[in-house]
Amino acid sequence: MWYLGTSAIVWAMARRATPEDVDAICSSLPEVEFGVSWGDRPTYKVPRGPKGRGFVLYRAPHKSAVDPATGELYEDLLVIVVPDAHAKAALVEDTSIPFFTIPHFDGYNGVLVQRSRLGEIDRDQLEEILIEAWAARAPKKLVEAFFDARRGDSRS
């Protein structure tokens, strides 16, 4: 995007997201732990401990998720929780970004994305999506405190 300064025009380009950004972003959120769910799947959960709920999961290849172009099982899928069906539809229906769903996830507020395609969005977009996923699963008071702190609100 272009920013007009007093003496020059400066080009500022958002950095493209990488698979490593998933860990950096998720790990920076309050009360997050990296554990397992769905048996043995690596998962970011909130809050820490036995009551943690997954919000990003590294999905194992499965016959329910096949690349329509090649017929091969997807090898690098992330499942990312979304707040509701409207958020899911917004991500899936936007053809400019790489999020999708499969029939297996009908009725589930989550989207899929290949880690190898994260570079099609910028890091800020990925951060927003992951924060929304975290907020959909985190305890309400934790979410309120997080957003209050981001706004610089000292009420809490």
C-alpha positions as CSV (number, residue, x, y, z in Angstrom):
1,M,0.0,0.0,0.0
2,W,1.1,3.6,-0.5
3,Y,1.6,6.1,2.2
4,L,2.0,9.8,1.4
5,G,4.7,11.5,3.6
6,T,5.6,15.1,3.6
7,S,8.6,14.6,1.4
8,A,8.3,11.2,-0.3
9,I,6.0,8.4,-1.1
10,V,6.9,5.3,0.8
11,W,6.0,1.8,-0.3
12,A,5.0,-0.4,2.6
13,M,4.3,-4.1,1.8
14,A,2.9,-6.4,4.3
15,R,5.0,-9.5,4.9
16,R,3.6,-12.7,3.6
17,A,2.6,-15.3,6.2
18,T,4.7,-18.4,6.8
19,P,4.0,-21.7,8.5
20,E,6.4,-20.6,11.3
21,D,4.1,-17.6,11.9
22,V,1.4,-20.0,13.2
23,D,3.6,-21.0,16.1
24,A,4.8,-17.5,16.8
25,I,1.3,-16.0,16.8
26,C,-0.4,-18.9,18.8
27,S,2.4,-19.0,21.3
28,S,2.2,-15.3,21.9
29,L,-1.5,-15.5,23.0
30,P,-2.4,-15.7,26.7
31,E,-2.7,-19.1,28.4
32,V,-1.9,-21.1,25.2
33,E,-0.3,-24.5,25.3
34,F,0.9,-26.7,22.5
35,G,-0.4,-30.2,23.1
36,V,-2.4,-32.9,21.4
37,S,-6.1,-33.5,20.6
38,W,-8.1,-35.9,18.4
39,G,-5.9,-38.7,19.8
40,D,-2.4,-37.6,18.7
41,R,-2.8,-34.4,16.6
42,P,-0.5,-31.5,17.5
43,T,-2.9,-28.7,18.7
44,Y,-2.8,-25.2,20.2
45,K,-5.2,-25.1,23.1
46,V,-6.5,-22.5,25.5
47,P,-6.4,-22.3,28.5
48,R,-3.4,-24.4,29.6
49,G,-4.2,-27.6,31.4
50,P,-6.8,-30.3,31.2
51,K,-9.7,-28.0,30.3
52,G,-7.8,-26.6,27.3
53,R,-9.8,-26.4,24.1
54,G,-8.2,-26.7,20.7
55,F,-8.3,-23.7,18.3
56,V,-5.6,-24.7,15.8
57,L,-5.0,-28.3,14.9
58,Y,-2.4,-30.0,12.6
59,R,-4.7,-32.4,10.7
60,A,-3.4,-35.8,9.6
61,P,-3.9,-36.8,6.0
62,H,-7.3,-38.4,5.6
63,K,-9.5,-39.7,2.7
64,S,-12.0,-37.0,3.6
65,A,-9.6,-34.2,2.5
66,V,-8.4,-34.8,-1.1
67,D,-6.9,-32.2,-3.4
68,P,-9.4,-32.0,-6.3
69,A,-6.7,-31.1,-8.7
70,T,-4.4,-34.1,-8.0
71,G,-6.6,-36.6,-6.2
72,E,-3.9,-36.8,-3.5
73,L,-4.5,-36.5,0.2
74,Y,-3.7,-33.1,1.6
75,E,-0.5,-33.6,3.7
76,D,-0.2,-30.2,5.3
77,L,-3.6,-29.1,6.6
78,L,-4.4,-26.9,9.5
79,V,-7.8,-26.8,11.1
80,I,-8.6,-23.3,12.4
81,V,-11.6,-22.7,14.6
82,V,-13.8,-19.8,13.6
83,P,-16.3,-17.9,15.8
84,D,-19.4,-18.9,13.9
85,A,-20.9,-20.0,10.6
86,H,-20.8,-16.5,9.2
87,A,-17.1,-16.2,9.8
88,K,-16.6,-19.6,8.2
89,A,-18.6,-18.6,5.1
90,A,-16.7,-15.3,4.8
91,L,-13.3,-17.1,4.8
92,V,-14.4,-20.0,2.6
93,E,-16.3,-17.9,0.0
94,D,-13.4,-15.3,-0.4
95,T,-11.6,-16.8,-3.4
96,S,-8.6,-14.4,-2.9
97,I,-7.5,-16.4,0.2
98,P,-6.7,-20.1,0.6
99,F,-9.2,-21.2,3.2
100,F,-11.7,-24.0,2.4
101,T,-13.9,-26.6,4.0
102,I,-14.9,-30.2,3.2
103,P,-18.1,-32.1,3.8
104,H,-16.5,-33.7,6.9
105,F,-16.6,-30.2,8.5
106,D,-20.2,-29.4,7.7
107,G,-21.8,-28.0,10.8
108,Y,-18.4,-27.4,12.5
109,N,-17.1,-23.8,12.9
110,G,-13.7,-24.4,11.5
111,V,-11.8,-23.9,8.2
112,L,-8.9,-25.7,6.6
113,V,-5.8,-24.2,5.0
114,Q,-2.7,-25.9,3.6
115,R,0.4,-24.7,5.4
116,S,2.1,-24.5,2.0
117,R,-0.4,-21.8,0.9
118,L,-0.1,-19.5,3.9
119,G,2.1,-17.2,1.8
120,E,-1.0,-16.2,-0.1
121,I,-2.1,-14.1,2.8
122,D,-0.1,-11.6,4.8
123,R,1.0,-12.1,8.4
124,D,-1.5,-9.6,9.7
125,Q,-4.4,-11.4,8.2
126,L,-3.2,-14.7,9.6
127,E,-2.8,-13.1,13.0
128,E,-6.3,-11.7,12.9
129,I,-7.7,-15.2,12.0
130,L,-5.7,-16.9,14.7
131,I,-6.7,-14.4,17.4
132,E,-10.3,-14.9,16.4
133,A,-9.8,-18.7,16.7
134,W,-8.2,-18.3,20.1
135,A,-11.0,-15.9,21.3
136,A,-13.7,-18.4,20.2
137,R,-12.2,-21.0,22.6
138,A,-10.7,-19.0,25.4
139,P,-12.5,-18.3,28.7
140,K,-14.6,-15.1,28.3
141,K,-12.7,-13.2,31.1
142,L,-9.4,-14.0,29.4
143,V,-10.6,-12.7,26.1
144,E,-11.9,-9.5,27.6
145,A,-8.6,-8.9,29.4
146,F,-6.7,-9.5,26.2
147,F,-8.7,-7.1,24.1
148,D,-8.8,-4.5,26.9
149,A,-4.9,-4.7,27.1
150,R,-4.7,-4.3,23.3
151,R,-6.9,-1.2,23.4
152,G,-4.9,0.1,26.4
153,D,-8.0,-0.1,28.5
154,S,-7.1,-0.1,32.2
155,R,-10.6,-1.0,33.5
156,S,-9.7,-4.6,34.2
